[in-house]
Amino acid sequence: MKNGLICFLIILFFLPESNAQRRNGLIGRRLESTGSLILSFGPTYCIGDQFGFPLNKSLSGGLHNIDFSLGFRHRFTGNYGYKATFAYNNFAGDDKGNPREFSFTSNVFQLTIQGEYAKFFGKKYGRSTPHSLYALVGLGIMNSNANLVYDPERRGNAGDTTKETDTAPLIPLGLGYQYAIDQKMSLGAEGTIQYTFSDFADGFKTKNSKSNDIFVGLVFTFQYKIF
């Protein structure tokens, strides 16, 4: 009876320590499914038919070549998840140095959904980890509304076409990084290349154009976990 009582007391003594080790990440635990809201903001550029480099327009005549988005991310138990995003882009560029001599600004709204695969590093905060790297691929739809301004004496070449409003699918590809500040909030960065099925995101298509417009961006992200 006495030996049994001693064994029982020993088990009670070591059980809390064992649970503490699990909570501190010394014994691995699978990540739970989570849902988060995400705000993103950063520079983005439209690689279209303009001759001039788009960075020249970023800070001239207003705030151009920006991406602002609101999204929802759902990460399942393990490494996979998805993110649905509504984004606003404002692009600007010019064709200075080319005989066409045109400039443009374009407002683009897009809705995308993307699958993500993430790798987590550094056990912390019990069940979560402070660092993660992820890759993404998805599908979306965009609507562009461009405003073109031409030199009055140089209105393009024969065969060039314009279309100031267009709707088309797009495919985003990218890589991202996140750092968990605590169990709720994370900061990160995400670089993407978005291939569009439109050659009119900048409102202009040359007669010799061989590819559609592409968006390239790097945004900074703030994530808040809601469950």
C-alpha positions as CSV (number, residue, x, y, z in Angstrom):
1,M,0.0,0.0,0.0
2,K,2.8,2.3,1.0
3,N,4.7,1.6,-2.3
4,G,1.6,2.2,-4.4
5,L,1.1,5.6,-2.7
6,I,4.7,6.5,-3.5
7,C,4.3,5.5,-7.1
8,F,1.1,7.6,-7.4
9,L,2.8,10.7,-5.9
10,I,5.7,10.3,-8.4
11,I,3.3,10.1,-11.3
12,L,1.5,13.3,-10.1
13,F,4.9,15.1,-9.8
14,F,6.1,14.3,-13.3
15,L,2.8,14.6,-15.2
16,P,2.6,18.5,-15.0
17,E,6.3,18.6,-16.2
18,S,5.5,16.4,-19.1
19,N,2.5,18.6,-20.1
20,A,4.7,21.7,-19.8
21,Q,7.3,20.2,-22.2
22,R,4.5,19.6,-24.7
23,R,3.2,23.1,-24.4
24,N,6.7,24.6,-24.8
25,G,7.2,22.6,-28.1
26,L,9.8,20.1,-26.8
27,I,7.5,17.4,-28.0
28,G,6.1,18.1,-31.5
29,R,2.4,18.8,-32.0
30,R,0.6,19.2,-35.2
31,L,-0.6,22.7,-36.1
32,E,-4.4,23.2,-35.9
33,S,-6.5,24.6,-38.7
34,T,-6.6,28.4,-38.5
35,G,-8.4,31.3,-40.2
36,S,-7.0,34.8,-40.6
37,L,-7.7,38.2,-42.1
38,I,-4.8,39.8,-44.1
39,L,-4.1,43.3,-45.1
40,S,-1.4,43.9,-47.8
41,F,0.2,47.0,-49.3
42,G,3.2,47.6,-51.5
43,P,4.6,48.4,-54.9
44,T,3.5,46.6,-58.1
45,Y,4.2,47.2,-61.8
46,C,2.5,46.4,-65.1
47,I,4.9,45.0,-67.7
48,G,2.9,45.9,-70.8
49,D,3.6,47.7,-74.1
50,Q,5.1,50.9,-72.8
51,F,8.7,51.7,-73.6
52,G,9.5,53.7,-70.4
53,F,10.4,51.9,-67.2
54,P,7.3,52.1,-64.9
55,L,9.4,53.0,-61.8
56,N,9.6,56.5,-63.2
57,K,5.9,57.0,-62.6
58,S,5.7,55.7,-59.0
59,L,6.1,59.0,-57.2
60,S,5.2,61.6,-60.0
61,G,1.8,63.2,-60.2
62,G,0.3,61.1,-57.3
63,L,0.7,57.7,-55.8
64,H,1.0,55.1,-58.6
65,N,2.0,51.5,-59.1
66,I,0.6,50.3,-55.8
67,D,-1.2,47.2,-54.6
68,F,-3.7,47.3,-51.7
69,S,-5.6,44.1,-50.8
70,L,-7.8,42.5,-48.2
71,G,-7.9,38.7,-47.9
72,F,-8.8,35.7,-45.9
73,R,-6.4,32.8,-45.3
74,H,-7.4,29.3,-44.1
75,R,-4.6,27.0,-43.2
76,F,-5.5,23.4,-42.6
77,T,-3.8,21.0,-40.2
78,G,-0.4,20.5,-41.7
79,N,1.2,22.5,-44.5
80,Y,-1.6,23.3,-46.9
81,G,-4.1,26.1,-47.1
82,Y,-5.7,28.6,-49.4
83,K,-6.2,32.4,-49.5
84,A,-9.0,34.4,-51.1
85,T,-8.1,38.0,-51.9
86,F,-9.8,41.2,-53.2
87,A,-7.1,43.6,-54.5
88,Y,-6.9,47.1,-56.0
89,N,-4.0,48.1,-58.2
90,N,-3.1,51.5,-59.7
91,F,-0.6,51.3,-62.6
92,A,1.1,54.1,-64.5
93,G,3.7,54.2,-67.3
94,D,4.8,56.1,-70.3
95,D,6.2,55.5,-73.8
96,K,8.7,58.4,-73.8
97,G,11.6,57.7,-76.1
98,N,9.4,55.9,-78.6
99,P,7.6,57.6,-81.6
100,R,4.2,56.7,-80.1
101,E,4.8,59.1,-77.1
102,F,1.8,58.0,-74.9
103,S,1.3,57.7,-71.2
104,F,-1.3,55.8,-69.2
105,T,-2.8,55.2,-65.8
106,S,-4.9,52.1,-65.1
107,N,-7.1,51.1,-62.2
108,V,-7.4,47.4,-61.8
109,F,-9.6,45.4,-59.5
110,Q,-9.0,41.7,-59.1
111,L,-10.4,38.7,-57.2
112,T,-8.2,35.7,-56.7
113,I,-8.1,32.4,-54.9
114,Q,-4.8,30.7,-54.4
115,G,-3.5,27.4,-52.9
116,E,-0.6,27.6,-50.6
117,Y,2.1,25.2,-49.3
118,A,3.9,26.4,-46.1
119,K,6.9,25.2,-44.1
120,F,7.1,26.3,-40.5
121,F,10.3,26.9,-38.5
122,G,11.1,27.6,-34.8
123,K,8.8,26.1,-32.2
124,K,7.3,28.9,-30.0
125,Y,4.0,29.9,-28.4
126,G,2.9,26.4,-27.7
127,R,1.2,25.2,-30.9
128,S,2.4,27.8,-33.4
129,T,5.8,28.7,-34.9
130,P,7.2,32.2,-35.4
131,H,8.6,31.7,-39.0
132,S,7.0,30.3,-42.1
133,L,7.9,30.2,-45.8
134,Y,5.2,29.5,-48.4
135,A,4.7,29.0,-52.1
136,L,1.4,29.9,-53.9
137,V,-0.4,29.4,-57.2
138,G,-3.9,30.4,-58.0
139,L,-6.5,31.7,-60.4
140,G,-8.4,35.0,-60.5
141,I,-10.3,37.5,-62.6
142,M,-9.4,41.2,-63.2
143,N,-11.1,44.2,-64.5
144,S,-9.0,47.1,-65.8
145,N,-10.0,50.7,-66.6
146,A,-7.2,52.6,-68.4
147,N,-6.8,56.2,-69.2
148,L,-4.5,56.9,-72.2
149,V,-2.9,60.2,-73.1
150,Y,-1.2,60.6,-76.5
151,D,1.0,63.3,-78.0
152,P,-1.5,65.0,-80.4
153,E,0.9,64.6,-83.3
154,R,1.8,61.0,-82.6
155,R,-1.1,58.7,-82.1
156,G,0.5,55.4,-82.5
157,N,1.5,53.3,-85.5
158,A,-0.7,51.5,-88.0
159,G,-2.0,48.3,-86.5
160,D,-1.8,49.5,-82.8
161,T,-5.1,49.1,-81.0
162,T,-6.6,50.5,-77.7
163,K,-9.2,49.1,-75.3
164,E,-9.6,51.2,-72.2
165,T,-11.8,48.7,-70.3
166,D,-11.2,44.9,-70.2
167,T,-12.0,41.9,-68.1
168,A,-9.9,38.8,-68.2
169,P,-8.6,35.8,-66.1
170,L,-5.1,35.9,-64.5
171,I,-2.8,33.4,-62.8
172,P,-0.8,34.4,-59.7
173,L,2.5,32.7,-58.7
174,G,4.6,33.7,-55.8
175,L,6.6,33.2,-52.6
176,G,5.9,34.6,-49.1
177,Y,7.4,34.8,-45.7
178,Q,5.7,35.3,-42.3
179,Y,6.9,36.1,-38.8
180,A,4.5,35.5,-35.9
181,I,4.6,38.4,-33.4
182,D,2.3,36.4,-31.0
183,Q,-0.4,33.8,-31.2
184,K,-2.7,36.3,-33.1
185,M,-0.7,38.7,-35.2
186,S,1.9,38.1,-37.9
187,L,4.0,40.3,-40.3
188,G,5.4,39.3,-43.6
189,A,6.2,39.9,-47.2
190,E,4.9,38.4,-50.4
191,G,6.4,38.6,-53.9
192,T,4.1,37.6,-56.9
193,I,4.1,37.4,-60.7
194,Q,0.6,37.5,-62.2
195,Y,0.2,36.5,-65.8
196,T,-2.9,38.0,-67.3
197,F,-5.0,36.8,-70.2
198,S,-5.2,40.4,-71.4
199,D,-3.0,42.7,-73.5
200,F,-5.0,45.7,-72.5
201,A,-4.3,46.2,-68.8
202,D,-2.4,49.3,-69.8
203,G,-5.1,50.1,-72.4
204,F,-2.8,49.6,-75.4
205,K,-1.6,46.8,-77.7
206,T,1.0,47.2,-80.3
207,K,0.8,45.4,-83.7
208,N,3.9,43.5,-82.8
209,S,2.9,42.4,-79.3
210,K,3.7,38.8,-78.7
211,S,2.7,38.4,-75.0
212,N,0.0,39.5,-72.6
213,D,0.5,42.0,-69.8
214,I,2.2,40.8,-66.6
215,F,1.9,42.3,-63.0
216,V,5.0,42.0,-60.8
217,G,4.8,43.1,-57.1
218,L,6.1,42.9,-53.6
219,V,3.7,43.6,-50.8
220,F,4.0,43.7,-47.0
221,T,1.4,41.8,-45.1
222,F,-0.3,42.1,-41.7
223,Q,-2.2,39.0,-40.6
224,Y,-4.7,38.7,-37.7
225,K,-5.9,35.2,-36.7
226,I,-9.7,35.1,-36.0
227,F,-9.9,31.3,-35.2
